[in-house]
Amino acid sequence: MNQNIFPAVKALVIKDNKILLLKKPNSVHKDFDANDIPGGKIEFGETNPIEALRCEVKEETNLDVDVQKPVHVVTIAWSENFHVVGTVFLCTIKNGELKLSDDHEGFLWVAKESILEGNFPSWIKESVKRLE
């Protein structure tokens, strides 16, 4: 059996004490939660995870961010042979106007408390909890 583990970086982008959540199209991720935060896999050859995160956030949202600090390390098992190990970073917006890439079909700015109490992926809830 071929097993793959991919490194990833994700961003808790904060604005006005709310966190940016992205909605993935159902056609792409039928079996997984549609709520996500910006970020993605670190590509082979990328040697700076902070720069990789800035690029991912820019590609997905058109926002330039300041990466503040790591807040959580998560492991997400997408299937029995595909796992992602990701570092979640706290980020603030440096500049840019939010415009989604074709990878996402919507976004929400959600209060931390609403994420902790709501129906969101456990890894996102745990990352938000570690902000406190």
RABEL-V313399 format. One record per run of one state. SS is the DSSP state (H for helix, E for strand, L for the rest). FROM is the first residue (numbers start at 1). TO is the last residue. If there is no record, write none. Layout:
ss & from & to
SS & FROM & TO
SS & FROM & TO
This chain:
ss & from & to
L & 1 & 3
E & 4 & 15
L & 16 & 17
E & 18 & 24
L & 25 & 34
E & 35 & 36
L & 37 & 38
E & 39 & 41
L & 42 & 48
H & 49 & 61
L & 62 & 63
E & 64 & 79
L & 80 & 81
E & 82 & 95
L & 96 & 103
E & 104 & 111
H & 112 & 117
L & 118 & 121
H & 122 & 129
L & 130 & 132
